[in-house]
Amino acid sequence: MFILPANAQATDSAAGGAFQFLPIILVMVIFYFLLIRPQQKRAKQHKQMIEAIRRGDKIVTSGGITGTITKVTENSETVEVEIAKDVKVQIVRSMIADVRSKTQPSK
């Protein structure tokens, strides 16, 4: 007679505890699909763009400088960019923000 109400209270609190985590899990799922996944997709596209640059491509750096790539070394972290006539600078590949026009591969 005294045991039955105690057992009923224990089961109600266990079920209520599981439902307390449901909103937190829901918010985490929403953050993943709205924030984390698109950011990973953009990072992957940027990496592919950086790997595909070639001599003659017109680029824009993250600092806003535009120029034409004059030298690309495969295993190097930098590329040589001509920003004005006879003015060439070394730019770190990851600082390339956009490729404006791509050159066609030679046959």
Residue pairs with C-beta under 8 A, 6 or more apart in sequence:
49 96
49 99
50 93
50 94
50 96
52 99
52 102
53 59
53 69
53 72
53 79
53 93
53 96
53 99
54 69
54 72
54 102
54 103
54 105
55 69
55 70
55 71
55 72
55 103
56 68
56 69
56 103
57 68
57 69
57 99
57 100
57 101
57 102
57 103
58 66
58 67
58 68
58 69
58 99
58 100
58 101
59 66
59 67
59 68
59 69
59 81
59 96
59 97
59 98
59 99
59 100
60 66
60 96
60 97
60 98
60 100
61 67
61 81
61 91
61 95
61 96
61 97
62 95
62 96
62 97
63 95
65 81
65 83
65 91
66 83
66 100
67 81
67 82
67 83
67 89
67 91
68 81
68 82
69 79
69 80
69 81
69 82
70 80
70 81
70 82
70 88
71 79
71 80
72 79
72 80
73 79
77 92
77 93
78 90
78 91
78 92
78 93
79 90
79 91
79 93
79 96
80 88
80 89
80 90
80 91
81 88
81 89
81 90
81 91
82 88
83 89
